[in-house]
Amino acid sequence: ELEAATILMSRIILTVGEWSDQQRRERPAVLWAEYFNKSAMLLQEINSPTAWTGRALHALAAFAERQCVEMTSTRDDESAMAVRKQKTRELAACRREITRASSTNEAQRLRGIMRRLEIQVTNDQKELDELRTSIGGFLRLAIWSFVKCLACTDAFDNCVYSLVSLIMTNARAQELQHSLSPKLMDCVPSHKFLPLVHQLCARLSTEEDAFHQTTSQLVSRMAVEYPYHTMYHLFALRNANRALASSSATKISRKGSLSALLLQESEKMEERRSEAATSILTSVSSQSTDLHNIAQAINELCTSYIDLAVCPVPDKFKNSKLGDNLIPFSSKTRISRLIKELPPNIPVLTAAPQADAPCDYTSVPFVASIAAGYSLAGGINLPKILRLVGTDGKRYKQLVKGKDDLRQDAIIQQLFHVINRFMRSAGARSLGSASSASSAASSLRIRTYQVVPLTKRCGVLQWVDNTMPFGTWFQSREKRYRPNAPTMTQLRATVHDVHKDKAATAQQKLEVFERVCGLAPPVFRFFFYEQFYNAQGWFEHRESYIRSAAVSSIAGWVLGIGDRHLQNILVDQATAEL
């Protein structure tokens, strides 16, 4: 009964604090002391953490983070900074004028102005110092509360993004970074940082400041407990400059707007990052035989893929139609040797394993066999399609790309995973609601696929099975469903002609566009008639397509993703998702 009363009192105090914060009824320091902190401190009297403990700590952390953002914007406000600089300049000018005063009365008048300016400048500086102190206090409070929240509950795992953002944004604040002792970060399970492994690895360095030491220790712990999630990123950093066909990227940078000095500093940072990744891999591999074998297997796999990516395609196969035939691997490639002596612990690179308990590899599919050759996908660089079978019985197809930087693609897919994660959280919170909007929210998602960069210029992508480009479907159906209408090529040429006509007005372009739309009535509804024969399947998959198109469009607009056309938008023929 005492614990129940304590939890109830904590909830009441926190609720009143949140209301007061929303209505701006109290100053931040009062809100923190009287409501948010008091609510969290009450729960410390309870022996074991409850779900409400995490809720109170999350509210305290979110409040502190919000104060940091608002105070930082006040500190960095351009108009306020301009006023402070102007007062400082006026004070310096006044002091100079006093030395040049032609009379005692003039000097006395200037001294009066100088004293007023000195008071204003002193007060402004004092206010700025107090603001900086408050920002530092709320920043430490936010980080501490986020860490404790992540440590005691799984209900607010999404706050790991806020935690890592605060730490990285203030990487140069040495006092703050020294307060982040390894013991504080170690209380958070390492799997909660896995969605941000790419960002954490990108901040590795051999520099010995507190931030980089904390980051290295965290990444090392993740590599020990979840090697199949972390080691690929470390090997990509170690091998970053391998298989570079030429120094064309460097030459372009030197000719462009980047100065040689900045380019040189960037190269030094890459070297330090590579050295730090190598150091972590060496340290982790030496901790146990299992980790040594895992690191060795992943290294062999990554090296084989890099070798395959840069291996030139024989001229006789470049323009030939292979059908189901495969191009045999060259005997000089590492992957040909890997096929002959396939170790039992080679993981399937594009199969994302579940984040189970630390050092639990039961969900990791390994390679059972690899096809004796590869086929080619279209494109200038002729990416290679590799086929293999996993120990889970599934068949995998992978697209191995050389001369192509896949790091940006990997980041976009990571962002899509984050969006899906937040939408799942929103759906979980609305499960108690009976509205149709709540059930729809829980089914919203973006289709994703695995992208694994291996170096700066090559990587592996998961092949998305059972999909077809929009453009391919339309081209194969336009004669059937629009027999008397102009073809897509003809309609595109009409729009292109008026678009490049410099004399055409906006109204004329609009009229041509509307006329072309009238000549090309929508036909994609026939896709659902062809694929799904019964009424229930037709309705469910139509809804699936609508939701997928909505989420993809919103995410693409928010992230500014361009180059969207009918040939690089795929539709799943089984689920109708994009």
Secondary structure, DSSP 8 states (H G I E B T S, - for coil): -HHHHHHHHHHHHHHHHHHHHHTT-S-HHHHIIIIIHHHHHHGGGSSS--HHHHHHHHHHHHHHHHHHHHHHHHHT-HHHHHHHHHHHHHHHHHHHHHHT-SSHHHHHHHHHHHHHHHHHHHHHHHHHHHHHHHHHHHHHHHHHHHHHHHHH-STTGGGHHHHHHHHHHTTT-HHHHHHS-HHHHHTS-GGGGGGGHHHHHHT--S--SHHHHHHHHHHHHHHHH-HHHHHHHHHHHHTTTTT---SHHHHHHHHSSS-HHHHHHHHHHHHHHHHHHHHHHHHHHTT-HHHHHHHHHHHHHHHHHHHHHHS---HHHHSS--TT--EE--TTSHHHHHHHT--TT-B-TTS-----STT--TT--BEEEEEEEEEE-SSTT--EEEEEEETTS-EEEEEEEES---HHHHHHHHHHHHHHHHHHHHHHHTTT--SHHHHHHHT-------EEE-SSSEEEEE--TTEEEHHHHHHHHHHHH-TTS--HHHHHHHHHHHHH-TT--HHHHHHHHHHHHHHS---THHHHHHH--SHHHHHHHHHHHHHHHHHHHHHHHHHT-----TTS-EEETTT---
